[in-house]
């Protein structure tokens, strides 16, 4: 071993920076993390403390699976480093969303296969029409998408009416008089919802029978089958049940929030909750609770979600900058819009 006391063997250096020796050899071969000295006779690699900072950064990026070429761009790219890593973050979020979507579909299919799904619920026709009308704005606009649909989901004495397009979800829960043999659900094509709400608006009371994924309405002595989709709907309850407790909440006048987002004229707006509520830099009168937090939204998405709420005020519940934000109204218990934030710059 060289006499220089500052030189560390590959084993000592590996333990110091949290990288296996095999990874250090590989990073040397690809030029990402070159040792201070390599013994020409033995091939032993020696490192100095000056290399520790670079090695620790490599270890951090390796832990979350950043490719070597991306590591090189980050370490040598100067001002480009942030943009490169933000690109990795967006890619990982999209991959996680695809994974979540696939697994939710698997769970939904398994759930549908084993559920003895039969439910008969009774409720006011106009109430069901209003719920369908309210949530369908969150459905995917692409007609061929499996999410161009609205879900009716019956559990005990409640009926959930749900739509989502992966960027946000709208859910209205209605109390119902129900006869239930196991959970039951029916997925309605959005193309069928428009005609259905028109019929329901003119019906005082309706019995909805959900069985085998199908839906039949009984009203005024007649029976009407409703077009349903055989494609599984995501297990939205995983999202709802997995919501974290909010770190901060803000109650604000709906029109003032909408005006602040619109007047900002930005594709992305930042919302900050502290002693006051700030939207795109504008301070709004609001009742805030919790610890200071911030979150960014795509403006069009936030406006669409806020517009789906009923009442003069909306409540924003923020858990973290990368977690769904719950938007509700104290004037309409039973409705929630869950909106995914964005990590794009405002």
Helices and strands as residue ranges (DSSP letters): E 8-9, H 10-17, H 21-29, E 37-38, E 45-47, G 49-51, H 52-63, H 68-76, H 80-114, E 118-124, H 125-135, G 136-138, E 149-155, E 158-164, E 168-175, E 177-181, E 184-189, H 190-201, E 205-211, E 214-219, E 222-226, H 236-241, E 248-253, H 254-264, E 268-273, E 277-279, E 282-284, E 286-290, E 293-298, H 299-307, E 313-318, E 325-328, E 335-339
